[in-house]
Amino acid sequence: MSMEIPLPLARPDERSPLVIAWQLSCFFGWGVYGVNLALALANHPGFIPLAALPFGPGDIVLDPLRTKRLTRVADESRGLWEALAALPSRWVALDAPVLHPLDETFSIDTIAHQRVLSGQPDIGIIFFHSTAIPS
């Protein structure tokens, strides 16, 4: 059995963190979904989107207004990036909901620094690329 290290997330305001556990980018499907989700939640009154994986200007091609909003998401996520990089364990328990990208096998992949995140709760999101689902 693995030992999870608890990682409480800093809250810059009264909003609850919502962790997006895949790469934000304008260049591939999951990344575009993550960018759109982060943009939609950037000004949400109840949730603050946090990206679990670092992203920067080379990953994003947007108009200036959306770029500014996404830069704010990156700035607010930086503490999480640094904390994940510094942890000695690959198993990390966050005190916030974590959105996980799932594939046809319904498995959760590692993220940056080979970390496996668990949230309160874990929420799986799936895109089917094929109608053939392995049994």
C-alpha positions in Angstrom: 0.0 0.0 0.0 1.3 3.4 -0.8 1.6 6.3 1.6 -0.1 9.4 0.5 1.3 12.8 1.6 -1.4 15.3 2.4 -1.0 18.6 0.7 -3.4 21.4 1.8 -4.0 23.9 -0.9 -3.6 27.6 -0.2 -6.8 29.6 -0.9 -6.1 33.1 -2.1 -9.7 34.1 -1.4 -13.0 32.5 -0.3 -13.3 30.4 -3.4 -12.7 26.6 -3.3 -9.9 25.2 -5.4 -10.7 22.9 -8.3 -7.6 21.1 -9.6 -7.3 20.3 -13.3 -4.9 17.3 -13.5 -3.8 17.5 -17.1 -1.8 19.8 -19.3 -3.4 23.1 -20.4 -2.5 23.8 -24.0 -4.1 25.2 -27.2 -2.5 22.4 -29.3 -4.2 19.2 -28.4 -7.7 18.0 -27.4 -7.4 17.6 -23.6 -5.3 20.8 -23.4 -8.0 22.8 -25.3 -10.7 21.4 -23.0 -8.5 22.4 -20.0 -8.0 25.9 -21.3 -11.7 26.4 -21.9 -12.6 25.0 -18.5 -10.0 27.2 -16.7 -11.2 30.3 -18.6 -14.9 29.5 -17.8 -14.0 29.1 -14.1 -11.5 32.0 -13.9 -14.1 34.4 -12.6 -16.4 31.9 -10.9 -17.7 33.1 -7.5 -17.4 29.6 -5.9 -14.4 27.9 -7.5 -10.8 28.8 -8.4 -9.3 26.6 -11.1 -5.8 25.4 -10.4 -3.7 23.6 -13.0 -1.7 20.6 -11.6 0.8 20.8 -14.5 2.8 23.9 -15.3 2.0 25.7 -18.5 3.2 28.9 -20.0 3.1 31.3 -23.0 4.4 28.6 -25.3 1.4 26.4 -24.6 -1.2 29.1 -25.1 -2.3 31.0 -28.2 -5.2 33.3 -27.3 -6.4 36.8 -27.6 -4.9 39.3 -25.0 -8.0 39.2 -22.7 -8.1 35.4 -22.5 -4.4 35.2 -22.2 -4.5 37.6 -19.2 -7.2 35.5 -17.5 -5.2 32.3 -18.1 -2.0 34.0 -16.8 -3.9 34.6 -13.6 -4.7 30.9 -13.4 -1.0 30.1 -13.9 0.0 32.5 -11.2 -2.5 31.1 -8.8 -1.4 27.5 -9.6 2.4 28.2 -9.2 2.3 27.3 -5.5 0.8 23.9 -6.3 3.5 23.3 -9.0 6.3 24.1 -6.5 4.8 22.0 -3.7 4.4 19.0 -6.0 8.0 19.3 -7.2 9.3 19.4 -3.7 7.4 16.4 -2.2 9.4 13.2 -1.5 6.4 10.9 -2.3 4.8 10.3 -5.6 1.4 9.8 -3.9 -0.3 13.1 -3.0 -3.6 13.7 -1.3 -5.1 17.1 -2.0 -7.8 18.7 0.2 -9.8 19.8 -2.9 -11.7 18.2 -5.8 -9.3 16.9 -8.5 -10.5 16.5 -12.1 -8.7 13.5 -13.7 -8.5 12.8 -17.4 -9.5 9.2 -18.1 -9.0 7.0 -21.2 -10.9 4.0 -22.4 -9.3 1.9 -19.6 -10.7 4.3 -17.0 -7.2 4.7 -15.5 -5.6 7.7 -13.9 -2.1 8.7 -15.2 0.7 10.3 -13.3 1.2 14.0 -13.7 4.3 16.3 -13.4 7.2 15.0 -11.4 5.5 11.5 -11.7 3.0 12.3 -9.0 -0.4 10.6 -8.5 -3.0 12.9 -7.1 -6.0 12.0 -5.1 -8.7 14.6 -4.3 -11.6 15.2 -2.1 -13.4 14.0 -4.2 -11.7 12.5 -7.3 -13.8 13.3 -10.4 -13.1 11.4 -13.6 -13.7 13.0 -17.0 -13.5 10.8 -20.1 -13.4 11.3 -23.8 -13.9 8.2 -25.8 -11.7 8.0 -28.9 -13.1 4.7 -30.0 -16.3 2.7 -29.5 -14.3 -0.4 -28.5 -14.0 -0.4 -24.7 -11.7 -3.1 -23.3 -13.3 -5.5 -20.9 
